[in-house]
């Protein structure tokens, strides 16, 4: 294998290990049943793109009161998603209220496959 090919392979393995470790962390925290996962879908209201971008750049849009979160932006659109892990739904409400002037929101509690599978097995198994 060439030096370049070996470098790509080693980096790919690093990403795989990091991703696996993140999944293990999320799964272990869900086993405690203290924290729930939510997906928040946001859309910028018409006429508010510049104002919302300015606030985002100025503040970084912190999300206090949650265990973890990751934010995703859809390129070429005015929408995105936030995946939140928290035991405090008030933090979700507060974040939505802080951005309600600029964004429309939908918040959905979600389960990982293992939890959904065990429920299906209990009902249909």
N, C-alpha and C positions, 0 to 999 in steps of 0.2 A: 504494500500500500504506500502511495506517495506521502510525503510530509504533509501536503495540503489536505489530502484525504484523511489522514490520521488525525489532523487537527479538527476537521469537521466532525469526525466520528467521536472524538473525546468531548467536544462541546455539546454534541447531541446527547451523549450519555449524561453530562452534567445537568442538562435541562430535564431529562427524563427523571433523574434522581430528585431534583428540586420539585418537580410536579408531583411525583409519588409521595414525597414527604409532606407536601401541602395537603394532598388528599387524605393522608393518614391523620394529619393534625385535625382537619375538619371533621373526619369521621369520629375520631376519639372525643372531640368536644361535643359532638352530637349524641354520643352514647350517654353522656352525663344527663341529657335531656334538660339542662338548665338553659341552653341557648337555642334559639330558633333561627332558621334561615328565611330571609325575605328577598324578593326581587322587586325593586322599585323601577318602574319604567317612567321616564320623564320625556316630555316634549316641550320645546320652547314655544311659547305663545306667539302668534303673529305680531310682528313689530317690536319684539323684545330681544332679538338675537344679539345686537351690539351691547345693550345694557346688561344682559345676563352674562355675556362673555367678559365684560369689564369687571363685574362683581366676582366672577370665577377667578379671573387673573389676579385680582386684588386680594382675595381672601383664601384661595385654594379650596374653598368649599369644605371646611372641616366637618367632621361628623362625630361630635362628642357623644359619649354615652353608649357607644356600641363596642363590641369586642373586636370586630374586624369588618372591613368593607373593601370592596374593589369597585371601581367605576369604569364603565365602558362607553365610548362614544362611537356612533355609527358615522363613518366618513361620508361626507356629502349629504348629510341630512341634519335635521334639527332635533335629534332624539338620541337617547342613550338609556343605559341601565346601570343600576347599582345593586350589587349583591351584598347583603348585610347580615351579619351574625350578631344577634343581641338577645338579651333576656328582658329588655326594657323597651316596650312599644312606645312609650312616651318620647324616646329619642327619635323614633321614626317620625312621629307626628310633629315634633319640633323642627326637624330638618325640612320636612315638607312645607310647614308654615313659613319658614324663613325664605324659601324660594318660591312661594305661591304667586307672588307678583309676576314672576317671569315664566314659570313652568306649570304645565298640567301634569298630574301624577296618577299612577296606578300602583298600588302596593299589594303584593301577593305573597302569602306565606307558602313556602315550598318544602318538600321532603327530598332527601337523597334516595337513590334507587333501593338501597338496603331497607330503609324504613317503609317505603311504598310496597316493596316486595313482601315484607313480613305481614303487612296489613292484608294484601291480596291473598296471601297463603292462608291467613286466619279465616278470611271470609269465604274463599272459594276452594280452599284446600281440603 
